Amino acid sequence: MRGKRVAAIALSKLVLIAIVAVNIYYGAKVILPIVGLGLSQEQLDLLKSAILIVAGGLGVNVLGNAVVLYLRDNLREKAFAVGNVIKIVGIIAVVLYAVSISKLGAELALLGGTVTGLVLGLALQPILGNVFAGILILTTRFVEVGDTVRIVTSQLPYKVSDLPPYKYFSPDYVVPGFKGKVAEIGLLYSTLLLDMGHELKVPNMVLLSSAVVDYTPRWTEKQVVYIRVELPISVIDLDRLEEEIRSVLKGFNVVAVDYTEQSDKDHVIVRVKLEVPHGENWRRAKSEALKLLLRYRNERIEANLPRYLCLTRGILCDRYAQGRP
């Protein structure tokens, strides 16, 4: 029922566009001569081509939108890709057809083509560049609707946060770019839904010329998560720490446990590397693992409280001395 309604609305719009276009052309051809403003054959041909381009563009846009509405329930985001392909191919076909049926004189066409080509070539360069970039993105599947990607380019200013400093001990390599889900690949620009919930509209030329980190699993089967925790040296056994951490995180696929550096002379920063299969929520896995590590740190501090207070905090050292053998 919904599909029939969409088709009926689209058909009515197409008929309306056709009626308006025909009336404009024949109105200019029949009515203008009556009032003494008749057009030459070359001018009528030019008017016909202009009407075809405008009406055809509107019709193709209506058809593309109707296809998106019809397919959206089944294909979701990919319905927009199908609709955009129809729009791009349709507009190119309409323009080529309008030019092919034009009967302008050779001299007028040559002169007009030269002047118009120079003007339009400069004015429409970014527009045509984005259109053809969109065609390449769609045909080569450089990125696809539904992919989660990060765009890395100097044309989109991006700065990695470096403050406050205490949060950035032993930083891993950070890819400096915007990450989001590709929601639409349009004629002139593509839309990304960022992690923060905002929409980022990227010109197709910028997207095509950018480096793209694709987080959609086509070749890889897992993703890597790093967790850092600061531990007091006074309460841990440096030789057995890796074994204890693996025991604490026995429900996770722990790839490595590394001592990265000291935050000060009394604390060491330990980095734990986890592998999370694609399809699982890596943020939740990281959160649960960090929670277990923080609980482990608190337990080690409570079990060695006098030692921790004296050697790390520098207080109650008499209590620590009394407990030593």
C-alpha atoms as a printed R data frame, in Angstrom:
    type eleno elety resid chain resno      x       y       z
1   ATOM     1    CA   MET     A     1  0.000   0.000   0.000
2   ATOM     2    CA   ARG     A     2  2.786   2.416   0.917
3   ATOM     3    CA   GLY     A     3  4.622   1.617  -2.322
4   ATOM     4    CA   LYS     A     4  1.527   2.343  -4.411
5   ATOM     5    CA   ARG     A     5  1.053   5.650  -2.606
6   ATOM     6    CA   VAL     A     6  4.677   6.661  -3.251
7   ATOM     7    CA   ALA     A     7  4.348   5.682  -6.931
8   ATOM     8    CA   ALA     A     8  1.091   7.616  -7.293
9   ATOM     9    CA   ILE     A     9  2.551  10.784  -5.755
10  ATOM    10    CA   ALA     A    10  5.688  10.549  -7.907
11  ATOM    11    CA   LEU     A    11  3.639   9.970 -11.061
12  ATOM    12    CA   SER     A    12  1.404  12.956 -10.324
13  ATOM    13    CA   LYS     A    13  4.451  15.185  -9.829
14  ATOM    14    CA   LEU     A    14  6.008  13.979 -13.098
15  ATOM    15    CA   VAL     A    15  2.771  14.645 -14.977
16  ATOM    16    CA   LEU     A    16  2.551  18.121 -13.454
17  ATOM    17    CA   ILE     A    17  6.158  18.916 -14.445
18  ATOM    18    CA   ALA     A    18  5.486  17.693 -17.995
19  ATOM    19    CA   ILE     A    19  2.293  19.779 -18.300
20  ATOM    20    CA   VAL     A    20  4.026  22.934 -17.066
21  ATOM    21    CA   ALA     A    21  6.999  22.393 -19.414
22  ATOM    22    CA   VAL     A    22  4.763  21.828 -22.468
23  ATOM    23    CA   ASN     A    23  2.646  24.880 -21.641
24  ATOM    24    CA   ILE     A    24  5.717  27.082 -21.287
25  ATOM    25    CA   TYR     A    25  7.150  25.951 -24.639
26  ATOM    26    CA   TYR     A    26  3.962  26.168 -26.665
27  ATOM    27    CA   GLY     A    27  2.964  29.348 -24.861
28  ATOM    28    CA   ALA     A    28  6.197  30.953 -26.042
29  ATOM    29    CA   LYS     A    29  5.783  29.472 -29.535
30  ATOM    30    CA   VAL     A    30  2.104  30.387 -30.055
31  ATOM    31    CA   ILE     A    31  1.216  33.292 -27.772
32  ATOM    32    CA   LEU     A    32  4.336  35.462 -28.131
33  ATOM    33    CA   PRO     A    33  3.891  35.914 -31.919
34  ATOM    34    CA   ILE     A    34  0.317  37.128 -31.300
35  ATOM    35    CA   VAL     A    35  1.598  39.998 -29.170
36  ATOM    36    CA   GLY     A    36  4.416  40.738 -31.592
37  ATOM    37    CA   LEU     A    37  7.235  39.075 -29.631
38  ATOM    38    CA   GLY     A    38  7.846  36.049 -31.801
39  ATOM    39    CA   LEU     A    39 11.036  34.010 -31.333
40  ATOM    40    CA   SER     A    40 13.327  32.795 -34.074
41  ATOM    41    CA   GLN     A    41 13.832  29.086 -34.651
42  ATOM    42    CA   GLU     A    42 17.232  29.206 -32.982
43  ATOM    43    CA   GLN     A    43 15.739  30.906 -29.944
44  ATOM    44    CA   LEU     A    44 12.934  28.328 -29.801
45  ATOM    45    CA   ASP     A    45 15.499  25.522 -29.957
46  ATOM    46    CA   LEU     A    46 17.447  27.121 -27.137
47  ATOM    47    CA   LEU     A    47 14.253  27.517 -25.110
48  ATOM    48    CA   LYS     A    48 13.335  23.888 -25.750
49  ATOM    49    CA   SER     A    49 16.743  22.687 -24.555
50  ATOM    50    CA   ALA     A    50 16.548  24.850 -21.432
51  ATOM    51    CA   ILE     A    51 13.037  23.592 -20.627
52  ATOM    52    CA   LEU     A    52 14.133  19.991 -21.151
53  ATOM    53    CA   ILE     A    53 17.098  20.401 -18.819
54  ATOM    54    CA   VAL     A    54 15.086  22.072 -16.054
55  ATOM    55    CA   ALA     A    55 12.039  19.818 -16.355
56  ATOM    56    CA   GLY     A    56 14.181  16.716 -16.788
57  ATOM    57    CA   GLY     A    57 16.269  17.592 -13.750
58  ATOM    58    CA   LEU     A    58 13.165  18.091 -11.630
59  ATOM    59    CA   GLY     A    59 11.665  14.850 -12.923
60  ATOM    60    CA   VAL     A    60 14.806  12.854 -12.243
61  ATOM    61    CA   ASN     A    61 14.956  14.292  -8.719
62  ATOM    62    CA   VAL     A    62 11.326  13.278  -8.098
63  ATOM    63    CA   LEU     A    63 12.013   9.790  -9.448
64  ATOM    64    CA   GLY     A    64 15.151   9.368  -7.324
65  ATOM    65    CA   ASN     A    65 13.369  10.477  -4.155
66  ATOM    66    CA   ALA     A    66 10.501   8.091  -4.896
67  ATOM    67    CA   VAL     A    67 12.922   5.191  -5.284
68  ATOM    68    CA   VAL     A    68 14.536   6.078  -1.940
69  ATOM    69    CA   LEU     A    69 11.159   6.131  -0.183
70  ATOM    70    CA   TYR     A    70 10.130   2.848  -1.822
71  ATOM    71    CA   LEU     A    71 13.347   0.985  -0.931
72  ATOM    72    CA   ARG     A    72 14.122   2.574   2.447
73  ATOM    73    CA   ASP     A    73 12.326  -0.043   4.552
74  ATOM    74    CA   ASN     A    74 14.243  -2.915   2.937
75  ATOM    75    CA   LEU     A    75 17.636  -1.404   2.111
76  ATOM    76    CA   ARG     A    76 17.772   1.268   4.827
77  ATOM    77    CA   GLU     A    77 20.794   3.559   4.202
78  ATOM    78    CA   LYS     A    78 21.664   1.882   0.887
79  ATOM    79    CA   ALA     A    79 18.364   3.115  -0.556
80  ATOM    80    CA   PHE     A    80 19.896   6.615  -0.656
81  ATOM    81    CA   ALA     A    81 22.803   5.284  -2.724
82  ATOM    82    CA   VAL     A    82 20.391   3.764  -5.261
83  ATOM    83    CA   GLY     A    83 18.397   6.994  -5.455
84  ATOM    84    CA   ASN     A    84 21.534   9.092  -5.914
85  ATOM    85    CA   VAL     A    85 22.771   6.866  -8.752
86  ATOM    86    CA   ILE     A    86 19.433   7.348 -10.511
87  ATOM    87    CA   LYS     A    87 19.694  11.119 -10.052
88  ATOM    88    CA   ILE     A    88 23.260  11.335 -11.335
89  ATOM    89    CA   VAL     A    89 22.729   9.097 -14.377
90  ATOM    90    CA   GLY     A    90 19.364  10.696 -15.127
91  ATOM    91    CA   ILE     A    91 20.636  14.286 -15.053
92  ATOM    92    CA   ILE     A    92 23.572  13.409 -17.309
93  ATOM    93    CA   ALA     A    93 21.208  11.659 -19.743
94  ATOM    94    CA   VAL     A    94 18.810  14.634 -19.763
95  ATOM    95    CA   VAL     A    95 21.598  17.130 -20.481
96  ATOM    96    CA   LEU     A    96 23.052  14.973 -23.273
97  ATOM    97    CA   TYR     A    97 19.606  14.510 -24.831
98  ATOM    98    CA   ALA     A    98 18.810  18.223 -24.640
99  ATOM    99    CA   VAL     A    99 22.088  19.060 -26.386
100 ATOM   100    CA   SER     A   100 21.613  16.357 -29.043
101 ATOM   101    CA   ILE     A   101 18.181  17.625 -30.160
102 ATOM   102    CA   SER     A   102 19.251  21.256 -30.226
103 ATOM   103    CA   LYS     A   103 19.218  22.670 -33.772
104 ATOM   104    CA   LEU     A   104 21.200  25.817 -33.208
105 ATOM   105    CA   GLY     A   105 23.147  27.135 -36.136
106 ATOM   106    CA   ALA     A   106 26.718  25.963 -36.390
107 ATOM   107    CA   GLU     A   107 28.164  29.457 -36.057
108 ATOM   108    CA   LEU     A   108 25.957  30.378 -33.118
109 ATOM   109    CA   ALA     A   109 26.665  27.066 -31.465
110 ATOM   110    CA   LEU     A   110 30.423  27.500 -31.955
111 ATOM   111    CA   LEU     A   111 30.436  31.053 -30.621
112 ATOM   112    CA   GLY     A   112 28.048  30.328 -27.809
113 ATOM   113    CA   GLY     A   113 29.856  27.130 -26.954
114 ATOM   114    CA   THR     A   114 33.205  28.915 -26.758
115 ATOM   115    CA   VAL     A   115 31.997  31.774 -24.568
116 ATOM   116    CA   THR     A   116 29.695  29.629 -22.486
117 ATOM   117    CA   GLY     A   117 32.351  26.977 -22.110
118 ATOM   118    CA   LEU     A   118 34.846  29.484 -20.725
119 ATOM   119    CA   VAL     A   119 32.346  30.989 -18.323
120 ATOM   120    CA   LEU     A   120 30.797  27.728 -17.186
121 ATOM   121    CA   GLY     A   121 34.140  25.978 -17.080
122 ATOM   122    CA   LEU     A   122 35.327  28.427 -14.434
123 ATOM   123    CA   ALA     A   123 32.029  28.831 -12.599
124 ATOM   124    CA   LEU     A   124 31.037  25.173 -12.529
125 ATOM   125    CA   GLN     A   125 34.461  23.636 -11.953
126 ATOM   126    CA   PRO     A   126 33.862  22.846  -8.249
127 ATOM   127    CA   ILE     A   127 30.301  21.680  -8.950
128 ATOM   128    CA   LEU     A   128 31.255  19.377 -11.809
129 ATOM   129    CA   GLY     A   129 34.284  18.184  -9.871
130 ATOM   130    CA   ASN     A   130 32.065  17.149  -6.961
131 ATOM   131    CA   VAL     A   131 29.539  15.501  -9.303
132 ATOM   132    CA   PHE     A   132 32.153  13.369 -11.049
133 ATOM   133    CA   ALA     A   133 33.851  12.616  -7.730
134 ATOM   134    CA   GLY     A   134 30.487  11.362  -6.468
135 ATOM   135    CA   ILE     A   135 30.153   9.148  -9.539
136 ATOM   136    CA   LEU     A   136 33.627   7.683  -8.930
137 ATOM   137    CA   ILE     A   137 32.878   7.088  -5.247
138 ATOM   138    CA   LEU     A   138 29.665   5.261  -6.106
139 ATOM   139    CA   THR     A   139 31.072   3.193  -8.976
140 ATOM   140    CA   THR     A   140 34.384   2.259  -7.341
141 ATOM   141    CA   ARG     A   141 32.787   1.756  -3.889
142 ATOM   142    CA   PHE     A   142 35.542   3.891  -2.383
143 ATOM   143    CA   VAL     A   143 33.192   4.215   0.556
144 ATOM   144    CA   GLU     A   144 29.652   2.892   0.788
145 ATOM   145    CA   VAL     A   145 26.532   3.964   2.605
146 ATOM   146    CA   GLY     A   146 26.522   2.275   5.997
147 ATOM   147    CA   ASP     A   147 30.330   2.120   6.343
148 ATOM   148    CA   THR     A   148 31.990   3.503   9.456
149 ATOM   149    CA   VAL     A   149 35.006   5.526   8.338
150 ATOM   150    CA   ARG     A   150 37.474   8.157   9.506
151 ATOM   151    CA   ILE     A   151 38.407  10.903   7.033
152 ATOM   152    CA   VAL     A   152 42.031  12.030   7.236
153 ATOM   153    CA   THR     A   153 42.840  15.177   5.262
154 ATOM   154    CA   SER     A   154 44.306  18.619   5.788
155 ATOM   155    CA   GLN     A   155 41.269  20.097   4.030
156 ATOM   156    CA   LEU     A   156 39.128  19.329   7.086
157 ATOM   157    CA   PRO     A   157 40.904  20.983  10.064
158 ATOM   158    CA   TYR     A   158 41.168  18.616  13.007
159 ATOM   159    CA   LYS     A   159 43.173  18.917  16.230
160 ATOM   160    CA   VAL     A   160 43.864  16.101  18.636
161 ATOM   161    CA   SER     A   161 43.226  17.151  22.216
162 ATOM   162    CA   ASP     A   162 46.396  17.260  24.306
163 ATOM   163    CA   LEU     A   163 45.085  18.712  27.558
164 ATOM   164    CA   PRO     A   164 44.937  18.032  30.425
165 ATOM   165    CA   PRO     A   165 48.409  16.468  30.207
166 ATOM   166    CA   TYR     A   166 47.888  13.836  32.915
167 ATOM   167    CA   LYS     A   167 45.382  12.003  30.685
168 ATOM   168    CA   TYR     A   168 47.856  11.411  27.892
169 ATOM   169    CA   PHE     A   169 50.628   9.249  29.278
170 ATOM   170    CA   SER     A   170 51.970   6.819  26.664
171 ATOM   171    CA   PRO     A   171 49.471   7.805  23.970
172 ATOM   172    CA   ASP     A   172 48.868   5.360  21.153
173 ATOM   173    CA   TYR     A   173 48.899   6.622  17.604
174 ATOM   174    CA   VAL     A   174 45.815   8.772  17.096
175 ATOM   175    CA   VAL     A   175 44.379   9.040  13.586
176 ATOM   176    CA   PRO     A   176 43.696  12.784  13.226
177 ATOM   177    CA   GLY     A   177 40.350  12.896  11.465
178 ATOM   178    CA   PHE     A   178 36.587  12.809  11.758
179 ATOM   179    CA   LYS     A   179 34.984   9.418  12.351
180 ATOM   180    CA   GLY     A   180 31.395   8.616  11.514
181 ATOM   181    CA   LYS     A   181 28.922   6.451   9.623
182 ATOM   182    CA   VAL     A   182 28.329   7.203   5.942
183 ATOM   183    CA   ALA     A   183 24.648   8.120   5.739
184 ATOM   184    CA   GLU     A   184 24.451   9.414   2.163
185 ATOM   185    CA   ILE     A   185 26.573   9.874  -0.949
186 ATOM   186    CA   GLY     A   186 24.954  12.730  -2.863
187 ATOM   187    CA   LEU     A   187 25.538  14.617  -6.093
188 ATOM   188    CA   LEU     A   188 27.751  17.282  -4.534
189 ATOM   189    CA   TYR     A   189 28.594  16.070  -1.039
190 ATOM   190    CA   SER     A   190 28.432  13.063   1.252
191 ATOM   191    CA   THR     A   191 27.018  13.019   4.771
192 ATOM   192    CA   LEU     A   192 28.649  11.398   7.794
193 ATOM   193    CA   LEU     A   193 26.925  10.857  11.131
194 ATOM   194    CA   LEU     A   194 29.660  11.567  13.689
195 ATOM   195    CA   ASP     A   195 30.031   9.787  17.028
196 ATOM   196    CA   MET     A   196 28.854  12.977  18.760
197 ATOM   197    CA   GLY     A   197 25.581  12.838  16.857
198 ATOM   198    CA   HIS     A   198 26.342  15.703  14.455
199 ATOM   199    CA   GLU     A   199 26.124  15.504  10.670
200 ATOM   200    CA   LEU     A   200 29.328  16.253   8.748
201 ATOM   201    CA   LYS     A   201 28.766  17.155   5.091
202 ATOM   202    CA   VAL     A   202 31.938  16.554   3.081
203 ATOM   203    CA   PRO     A   203 32.337  17.700  -0.565
204 ATOM   204    CA   ASN     A   204 32.845  14.659  -2.766
205 ATOM   205    CA   MET     A   205 36.129  16.032  -4.145
206 ATOM   206    CA   VAL     A   206 37.498  16.300  -0.606
207 ATOM   207    CA   LEU     A   207 36.298  12.813   0.280
208 ATOM   208    CA   LEU     A   208 37.768  11.255  -2.869
209 ATOM   209    CA   SER     A   209 41.153  12.931  -2.335
210 ATOM   210    CA   SER     A   210 41.321  12.016   1.369
211 ATOM   211    CA   ALA     A   211 42.813   9.049   3.129
212 ATOM   212    CA   VAL     A   212 40.000   6.992   4.620
213 ATOM   213    CA   VAL     A   213 40.307   4.612   7.556
214 ATOM   214    CA   ASP     A   214 37.538   2.040   7.093
215 ATOM   215    CA   TYR     A   215 36.277   0.441  10.290
216 ATOM   216    CA   THR     A   216 33.788  -1.786   8.465
217 ATOM   217    CA   PRO     A   217 35.017  -5.404   8.696
218 ATOM   218    CA   ARG     A   218 35.778  -6.708   5.227
219 ATOM   219    CA   TRP     A   219 39.256  -8.138   5.695
220 ATOM   220    CA   THR     A   220 39.784  -8.075   9.454
221 ATOM   221    CA   GLU     A   221 38.010 -10.194  12.047
222 ATOM   222    CA   LYS     A   222 38.872  -8.279  15.205
223 ATOM   223    CA   GLN     A   223 39.706  -4.870  16.573
224 ATOM   224    CA   VAL     A   224 42.334  -3.887  19.120
225 ATOM   225    CA   VAL     A   225 41.573  -2.009  22.329
226 ATOM   226    CA   TYR     A   226 44.199  -0.485  24.636
227 ATOM   227    CA   ILE     A   227 43.638   0.137  28.336
228 ATOM   228    CA   ARG     A   228 46.025   2.007  30.634
229 ATOM   229    CA   VAL     A   229 45.979   1.901  34.381
230 ATOM   230    CA   GLU     A   230 48.295   3.612  36.854
231 ATOM   231    CA   LEU     A   231 49.483   1.303  39.647
232 ATOM   232    CA   PRO     A   232 51.447   2.153  42.812
233 ATOM   233    CA   ILE     A   233 54.793   0.374  42.691
234 ATOM   234    CA   SER     A   234 54.619  -0.246  46.441
235 ATOM   235    CA   VAL     A   235 51.665  -2.650  46.230
236 ATOM   236    CA   ILE     A   236 52.415  -4.759  43.138
237 ATOM   237    CA   ASP     A   237 54.766  -7.617  42.408
238 ATOM   238    CA   LEU     A   238 56.543  -6.603  39.223
239 ATOM   239    CA   ASP     A   239 57.413 -10.204  38.352
240 ATOM   240    CA   ARG     A   240 53.882 -11.546  38.803
241 ATOM   241    CA   LEU     A   241 51.872  -8.536  37.609
242 ATOM   242    CA   GLU     A   242 51.256  -9.805  34.076
243 ATOM   243    CA   GLU     A   243 50.033 -13.152  35.378
244 ATOM   244    CA   GLU     A   244 47.703 -11.466  37.880
245 ATOM   245    CA   ILE     A   245 46.260  -9.089  35.281
246 ATOM   246    CA   ARG     A   246 45.592 -11.962  32.894
247 ATOM   247    CA   SER     A   247 43.822 -13.754  35.729
248 ATOM   248    CA   VAL     A   248 41.712 -10.681  36.511
249 ATOM   249    CA   LEU     A   249 40.796 -10.338  32.831
250 ATOM   250    CA   LYS     A   250 40.326 -14.050  32.180
251 ATOM   251    CA   GLY     A   251 37.062 -13.384  30.327
252 ATOM   252    CA   PHE     A   252 38.854 -11.224  27.746
253 ATOM   253    CA   ASN     A   253 41.325 -11.999  24.976
254 ATOM   254    CA   VAL     A   254 44.429 -10.351  26.467
255 ATOM   255    CA   VAL     A   255 47.134 -10.066  23.829
256 ATOM   256    CA   ALA     A   256 49.806  -8.253  25.822
257 ATOM   257    CA   VAL     A   257 50.531  -6.587  29.156
258 ATOM   258    CA   ASP     A   258 53.265  -3.940  28.973
259 ATOM   259    CA   TYR     A   259 55.004  -1.571  31.333
260 ATOM   260    CA   THR     A   260 54.938   1.637  29.340
261 ATOM   261    CA   GLU     A   261 56.475   4.251  31.638
262 ATOM   262    CA   GLN     A   262 56.357   5.820  35.086
263 ATOM   263    CA   SER     A   263 53.996   8.712  35.748
264 ATOM   264    CA   ASP     A   264 56.206   9.559  38.735
265 ATOM   265    CA   LYS     A   265 58.756   7.710  40.875
266 ATOM   266    CA   ASP     A   266 56.024   5.920  42.861
267 ATOM   267    CA   HIS     A   267 53.660   4.823  40.059
268 ATOM   268    CA   VAL     A   268 53.977   2.812  36.880
269 ATOM   269    CA   ILE     A   269 51.585   2.884  33.936
270 ATOM   270    CA   VAL     A   270 50.587  -0.521  32.627
271 ATOM   271    CA   ARG     A   271 49.042  -0.940  29.207
272 ATOM   272    CA   VAL     A   272 46.785  -3.894  28.474
273 ATOM   273    CA   LYS     A   273 46.087  -4.844  24.877
274 ATOM   274    CA   LEU     A   274 42.781  -6.601  24.175
275 ATOM   275    CA   GLU     A   275 41.319  -8.066  21.021
276 ATOM   276    CA   VAL     A   276 37.564  -7.693  20.564
277 ATOM   277    CA   PRO     A   277 35.754  -9.572  17.759
278 ATOM   278    CA   HIS     A   278 33.894  -7.440  15.248
279 ATOM   279    CA   GLY     A   279 30.240  -7.263  16.062
280 ATOM   280    CA   GLU     A   280 30.864  -6.851  19.775
281 ATOM   281    CA   ASN     A   281 30.660  -3.476  21.495
282 ATOM   282    CA   TRP     A   282 34.329  -2.592  22.027
283 ATOM   283    CA   ARG     A   283 33.468   0.394  24.222
284 ATOM   284    CA   ARG     A   284 31.568  -1.834  26.619
285 ATOM   285    CA   ALA     A   285 34.398  -4.382  26.609
286 ATOM   286    CA   LYS     A   286 36.935  -1.655  27.382
287 ATOM   287    CA   SER     A   287 34.732  -0.246  30.149
288 ATOM   288    CA   GLU     A   288 34.276  -3.645  31.806
289 ATOM   289    CA   ALA     A   289 37.979  -4.452  31.587
290 ATOM   290    CA   LEU     A   290 38.975  -1.077  33.044
291 ATOM   291    CA   LYS     A   291 36.486  -1.564  35.875
292 ATOM   292    CA   LEU     A   292 38.108  -4.902  36.762
293 ATOM   293    CA   LEU     A   293 41.589  -3.374  36.664
294 ATOM   294    CA   LEU     A   294 40.591  -0.495  38.943
295 ATOM   295    CA   ARG     A   295 39.029  -2.973  41.357
296 ATOM   296    CA   TYR     A   296 42.277  -4.977  41.262
297 ATOM   297    CA   ARG     A   297 44.262  -1.824  42.096
298 ATOM   298    CA   ASN     A   298 42.015  -1.011  45.054
299 ATOM   299    CA   GLU     A   299 42.297  -4.558  46.352
300 ATOM   300    CA   ARG     A   300 46.100  -4.444  46.135
301 ATOM   301    CA   ILE     A   301 46.132  -1.121  48.011
302 ATOM   302    CA   GLU     A   302 43.812  -2.428  50.761
303 ATOM   303    CA   ALA     A   303 45.867  -5.617  51.133
304 ATOM   304    CA   ASN     A   304 49.098  -3.595  51.480
305 ATOM   305    CA   LEU     A   305 47.730  -0.434  53.076
306 ATOM   306    CA   PRO     A   306 50.593   0.311  55.570
307 ATOM   307    CA   ARG     A   307 53.189  -0.205  52.849
308 ATOM   308    CA   TYR     A   308 51.202   1.990  50.437
309 ATOM   309    CA   LEU     A   309 50.689   4.791  52.958
310 ATOM   310    CA   CYS     A   310 54.361   4.922  53.852
311 ATOM   311    CA   LEU     A   311 56.164   4.275  50.572
312 ATOM   312    CA   THR     A   312 53.710   5.986  48.243
313 ATOM   313    CA   ARG     A   313 51.952   8.609  50.353
314 ATOM   314    CA   GLY     A   314 54.787   9.208  52.827
315 ATOM   315    CA   ILE     A   315 52.567   8.998  55.929
316 ATOM   316    CA   LEU     A   316 52.132   6.608  58.899
317 ATOM   317    CA   CYS     A   317 55.510   5.030  58.307
318 ATOM   318    CA   ASP     A   318 55.674   3.953  61.951
319 ATOM   319    CA   ARG     A   319 52.666   1.706  61.326
320 ATOM   320    CA   TYR     A   320 54.438   0.203  58.320
321 ATOM   321    CA   ALA     A   321 57.629  -0.335  60.315
322 ATOM   322    CA   GLN     A   322 55.734  -2.120  63.085
323 ATOM   323    CA   GLY     A   323 54.240  -4.590  60.628
324 ATOM   324    CA   ARG     A   324 57.516  -5.498  58.964
325 ATOM   325    CA   PRO     A   325 59.261  -8.699  60.094
